[in-house]
Amino acid sequence: MAHNQLQDITVKSSSLQTSRFVILKSRLLRTKDFISIFLMNLKSLNQESQKLMGSGFFEFRKSFKLPLGCKISFLSFLFFIIASFSSFSQNPDENFQAIDQSTYLLYTQKNWDSLIVVGKHSLKTGTDYYYLRLRMGIAYYNKGNYLKAIQHLEKAMHFNASDASAQEYLYYSYLFSNQKKEARILSAKFTTTLKNKLEIGKVNFFEKLYLETGSTFSNNIDQNRIQRPDLYNNDTYQEQDLNDDKYYTHFGFEINLSNRISAYLGYSFLSISKLKQIIFPGLFPPGNSNIGPFYNYEYKLFQNEFYGNLKFFLGSGFTITPAYHFINVKYTSIYPDNSSQPFSLFNVVEGDNSFNNNIISLSVNKNLSLFNWGITSSWSNLNNKYQYQLGGIFTWYPVGNMNIYTTTLLVSAWEEENNRIVFDQLVGGKVTKQFWLEGYITLGEMVNFNEKNAFVVHNSGDKIKFRTGINFIVLLSDKVELSFRYIYLQEEGYREIESMDGISNVTTLKYQNNTIIGGLKWTF
């Protein structure tokens, strides 16, 4: 592991006169009853401790019984409290010295849990300085809580920005919490000696390449196509355009324009198999599959897409990302031609279609302790309508690393006079050293909708009513990552029906899609 490369730090501290109080182990520090008893007797304990400190404190021992049944030295208990909590000392200088001594001893013993407890209470009571933050950062780092380590190491850097020890631990904390850009920004301030030690080279212009491809398997045509009878007297006009199987591929790359600015550029291709069916009022002649008044037309819709974003890293986990997605749609289909034919003998004409769609998006994100908060917004003109989206995204890392995480997304989407709310919940975690697993569920109607800062666009015209999926992520090496995604969708299309007297209605067509996508990411 890379963190084993870090060497022990010699932390400056005044010498200790005694170490008797260290018999208070982390189990005692975690006991809420212990803290409660102390708070209830704060005044009397303070007075007694002052007397004892001046009359042979370390030679006097007395048994003190805690609610949980554990026994400790009563006077060691007093000394520990005085040494650990600044509000219990009447002399700020002596209090600072006691905190510095106790946290240093816990640091040398690698008693990370106790060090964190003492450090938290010291901060609550107003004691804050470089070595306290550094020791707490190292304690969290060694417990694998890299996000909490970052919080304290960044504070330590405010006190002393040039200290190599804090820089090194903070650098690896960024890396192990998947904040590579923050690590890069920090490393620009390192000395040549530290850069050589950590083997930090020049920033590559090309950061990563990404390729993904996959297919969607649909039962829409099988389930909702209209079967032509041999003889049928129809008195309605019916039309439907069914989306079926899809093929998708994407290629993109990320480049570094500077330490604080990166860009992603990508191209996508999407092919959709479709079936257009038109039925005119009239008598169906037997034995004719595709002439008056019943028409079937199978065709392909093609989308060529270009996507790009700029990511600005402003420091302290604050990121702004504008994005643009361009879509060109092309297809050839059939349309009713009733301009010159008798009503019962309507024909269809074949026509080419091509149009462009645009999406402009902006996201703002901020890391804060164990959380990442974000706001996402977009404007689009999909399928000749205007859409606006505004949402919030919240990611929580309960243990301060990538071992487990959860992301909640809530978006409000407007199209003309319609407003839809979309909710998405993802939970992911590390299964083995090189394998991550994610699962998610999405509720709400997604139609003419975009997500992931406009990278993913749903513009088929049908409504996605429900979605769930699972992602498999495999690290083949430090530079190569494989991903496999399965997505299950419940969607709705529609069939237009118009009677002879001009009354129109729409029938809902339900179907399911199953999508499998594989991806490869190569980091330089």
N, C-alpha and C positions, 0 to 999 in steps of 0.2 A: 504494500500500500504506500502511496506517495506520502502520507502523513508521517510514516516512520522515518522519512528523511529529515524531519525536523529535529534539531538537537535541543537538549535541555537548555533552558535559559537561566543564567545566573541573575537573580533578581535582587536588587539592592534592598537591605533591610537592617535595622538595628538588631543587635544580638539579644537573644532571649536569656532571661535569668533562670527560667525553669520551664519544663514541658509537662508538668504534672496534669494540667488541665486537658491534655489531649486524650484522656480516657473517655471523654465524651465523643462517641463515634457518631457516624451519620444517622444511625437509627434513632439516637436521642434527638438529633437536630430536626428530624422529620416529625417528631411527636407533637401533635397539636395540643394535647393535654399539658405537656411540659411548658409550652409557651403560655398557655392560659394561666397556669399556676403562677408562673413568674410575673405576668402582668397584674394579677390580683394582689401580689405581695411586693410590688415594685418599690414602694417607699421604704418598707422595713428592710428589704434586702439591700437596698442602697446604703442605708445607715449602718447595718451590720457589717457589710463588706468593707466600708471605710474604716471601721474599728479594727476589723481583723487584718486588713492590709497593713496596719501599723503595729500589730502585736503578734508577730510570728505566724502569719497566715499559712505558710506552707508546712508548718509542723502540727497544725490542728486538723484533725479529721473527725468527721461525724457522719453517721449513716443518715441518708435522706431517702425516704421511700416515695417513689412516683406512683401515679395511678395504675400504670401498666405493670407494676411489679418489679421494675428494674431499679437497682440501687447504684448510686454514684456517690462520690465524695461531695458533700454539701458545700464545702468551701471551694472545691474545684469548680463546682457549678457556678458559684458566685464569681469566681475569677473569670470563668469563660464568658459569662454574660457581660461583665465589665470590659473584658478585652474585645468583645465582638460588637457591642451596640453603643454607638456614640452618645445616645441620649441618656445613658446611665452613668456617664462620667461628668463630674463638675468641671474638670479641667480639659479643654479641647485638645491641648497638646498631648497630654497623657493619653487621652482617648484615641487620638490619631496613631500614637505609637503602639497602643495595644492592638488596634485593628491591623496595623501593618505587620506586627509580629505574628498575630494569630493566622492571618491569611498566608503569610510567608511560610509558616510551619506546615500548614495544611497543603500548600503548594509543593513543598519539598517531599512530603509524604505521599503525594499524588492522591490525596483524599478529596476528590473533585466534588462529591456531593456536599460535604461539609463546607468546603470553600465557597460553593455557590450560595448556600444558606447564609453564611456569615456575610458574604458580599452583598446579597440582596438587602439584608437588614441594615447594613452600613449605608447603602445608597438611600434607603428610605429615611434614615435619620440625618442625612445631609452630608455624609462623608464621601467624597468622590475625588479620585486622583489617578494618575497614570498607572501605577503598579497594581492598584486594586482592579481597574478595568482590564489590564493585561492578564492578570492571574485569572479573573473570571472568564475572559475570552479563551484562555488556554484550557480551563476546566471544561467549558462547554465543547470546545473542539475535541478534546479527548473522549468525551461522552458521545461524539458523533452528532451533536446538535449544532450544525454549522451556521444556521441562521441566527441563533442566539449568540454564537461566537462572533459573528459579523457585527452584531449590534454592539457588543462591548469592545471589540477590537477597533471599530470605527471611532468609538468614544476615546479609546486610548490614543488613537492617532491625532485627535484634537489637542491632546495634551503634549504629544511629542510625535510629530509627523515623520521624523527622520529616523526613528528607531528601527533597526533592521529586524529585530525579533517580532515586533507587532506587524511589520510589513509582511514578513514571511508567513506567519500564521493567517493573516487576513487574506493573503493571496490564495493559499490552499483552501480556505473556507469558501471563497468565491468559486473556485473550481469545483469543489465537491458538492456545491449546491446548484450547479449548472448555471452559474453566472460568469461565463467566460469573458464576456465583454467588460464587466466590472473588474475582473482580474487583470485584463489587458490594460485598462486605464490606470489601474494602480501600479502595475509594473513599469509604466513609463517613467515613474518617479524613482525607481530603484537605482542604486549605484551599480557601476559596472561589475563590481565584485559580487553583489547579490544576484544580479542577472546571470552571471556565469555559474554561480552556485546552483541556481534553480533551473539552469539550462533554458533560459528565455531568449529566443532569437528574435529576428525582425518579424514584423507583422506581414503575413502573406496577403497579397492583393486578393487572391481567390480564397475564400473562407471554406466553402463547402459546395458540393454538387448533390442534387437530389433528383431521383427518378422514381416514379410510381406508375403503376398500370393495373388495370383490373376490369372486371366485367360485372354487369348486372343481369340477373335472370328474373324475368317477370312472367306472371301468369295472366296478364291483362287481356291479351288477344284471345287466349284459350277460354277465358272466363266470360268475356264481355262482347265478343264478336257476334254479330247478327247472322244467323244461319239462314240462307236463302231457301225457302220452300219451293217445291215444284210448281205449285199453283196457289196463288194468294192474291186476294183482292184487297189492296191496301188503301186506306183513306187518309193517311197522314204523311207528311214530309219528315224524314228522320236523317240526322247527320251525326257522325261521331268520328273522332280522330284519336286513335288509341296509341299510347306510348308502350313500347315493349322492351326487348333486350337492348342493353347498351354496352358500348366498349369505350374505355377511357384511358388516356395516357397523359403524363405530365413530365416535363423536364425543366429544371431550373437550377440556378446557381446564385450563391451569395458572395458579394465582394465587399472588401473593406475600403472605404474612401478615406478614412482616417481612424484614429483610435476611438473616436466617439460617434462615427457615422458609418453605417453599413447599408447596403442595398441588396434587395432580392429581385431577380428578374426570371420570369418563367413563361413557358408556352404550354398550352394544353390543347388536346384534341378530343372531341366527344362525338361518337356516332350513335344514333338512336334508330332502332327499327320501329316503323310505324305502319298503321293500317288505317286508311281513310275509307269510310263506308257512307254512301248516300242512297237513300230510298225515296223515290217519288211516289205520289199517289197513283194508283192504277192497278192493272191486272198483270201479274207476273207470268209471262209465257213460260211454259215448261221446257226444260232442256237448254235454256240459255243462261249461262253463268254470269255474264257481265254486260248485258244489254238491257235497255229500258225495262222497268224503272229502278233496277237494283245495280249498284256499282260497288266493287271492291277495288282498292288501289293500295298496293304495298309499296312502300318507298323508304328512303333513308334521309334522316336529317343530320346535317354535319355542323359542328361548332368548332371554330378556331378561336382560341382565347389567348390573350396576352395579359400577364399580371406583373405588377411591380410595386415595391414599397421602399421607403426610406426610413431607417430606424435611427433615432437620435438618442444617444445615451448621455443624459445630463448629469450623471453622478448620483450617488446615494440611492441607487435602485430606481431612479426616475427615468422613464422612457416615453417618448412620443413617436408614433408611427403612422404617417399618412400612407395611403395605398390607392392604387388605381387598377381597375379590371376592365379590359375591353373584350367584347364578345361579338363575333360575326356569325350569323346564322344563315345557312343556305339549305334549300330543299326544293323539290319539284312535287307538286300534288295536283289534285283535281278539285274543280269547283262547279257548282250548278250553272248551266247556261240555259236560261229560260227566256231569252230575248226574242226568239223567232219561232219556237216550236209550240205545237199544241200542248195544253196542260198535261195530257196523259202521256206524252212522248218526250218529256224533258230529257235533255242530254247533258253531259258534263264536258268541260274543257280542261286541258292540262296547262299549268302555269308554273313558271320559275319564281322563286321568292328569295330575297336576300335583304337582311336588315342588320343594323348594329345596335348593341346595347352597351351602356356604360355604368360603372359603379365607382363612386368616390367614397373612400372610407377614412376614418381617423380614430385611432385608439390611443389612450393615455394610461400608463401603468406605473404603479409605485410599490416597491417592496417595503414592508414595514414589519419588522420582527419576523414572526412565523407566517405572515400573510402577504399576499400580493393583491392589490386592489386595482381595478381598471374600469374605464368608461369607454364604450365603443359607440360609434355613430356612423351613419352612411346615408348617401343619396343615390338613387338609381332610376333608370327609365326602362325597366324590363318589360318586353312585350307591349310596347306603346302605352305604358302606364307609368306614373311616377310613384316612387316608393321612398319613404323616410324611415330610418331605424334609429333607436336610441336604447342603449342597454348598459347594464353593469355586470362585471365579472369579478368573482372573488375566489381566490385559491388559498387553501390552508394546508400547511405542512405541520401536522401535529407534533412530530418528533424532531423538527428542525432540519430535515434532510429529505432526500428523494425516496426514502424507504416507503413512505405512505403519503398520499396527498389527495385532496378533493377539490374540485372546481365547480362552482355554481354560476350559471349564466341566466340572466333574466332580461329579455328584450321586448320592447314594444315596437311593433311594425305598423306603419300607416300606408295604405294604398287607397287613393281617392277618399271616400268617406268611411272606409273600413279600417278598423284597428284590431290587431291581433297580438296576443301575448304568447311568447314562446319561452319555455323553461327547459333548461338542460342541466343535468347533474352527472358529473363524472367522478369516479373513484379509481385511483390507481395506486400501485405499489410494487415494490421490489420483491420478486419471488425467490430468485437466486442471485448470485453475484453478477450474472450477465443477462438476466431475464426479468422484464417488467410486464405487468399485466394491467390493463385498464378496462373498465366497463362503464357504460353510460346509458342514459335514458332521456328522451326528449318528448315533451308534451306541448301541444299547441299546433296550430295550423302554420305550416311553412309553404308559402306559395309566393313566387317572385321575391325570394328571401335570400340574404347572403349571411355568411358567418365566417369566423376566423379572420377578421379584418378584411373581408371581401375576397378571400382566397377561394372559398367554396360558395358556389352560386346555385340556387334551385330555381330554374326558369323554364321548366318543362310545361308549365301551365296547369298541371295537376296539383292537388293539395296533398302534402305529406301530413297525415293526421297523427301518426305515432312513429317513433323511431327508437331502436335500441341497438347496441352493438358492443363489440369487444375488440380490443387492440392488443396485439402481441408485439413486444419490442425486444430484440435480441442484439446485444453488443458482441460483435465478432472480434473487435479489437478496439483500441483507443480511437481509431479513425473510421471504422466501418460499423454501420448500424443497419440492421434489417428490421422491417416492420411488416406485419400482416394484420389486415383489418377485415372484420366481418360486420355487415350492417343489414339489419332487417327493417323494412319499411312497410307501413300500411298506408296506401294512397287512395285518392279518389279522383276519378275523371268524371266526365259528364256526356250525356246524349241529348241533343236538341230535338224536340218533337213539336211540329206545328200541324194543327188540324186544318181541315178544309175551310172552316169558318174563320181562320186566322188566329186562333188561340194557341199561344206558345207556352211550353213548359220545359223544364230541364230534369232529366232523370240522373241520379247519382250512380256512378259505376265504381265499385270497390274492387281493389286488387292488392297483391303483395309483391314486393321486390326483395331479392336477396343479392347483396353485393359483396364481392371479395376483391380486395385490393392489396397488392404487395408493393413495398417501397424499399429503396436503398439510398442511404445517406453516406456520403464520403466527405470527411473533414480533412482539410490539408494541414 
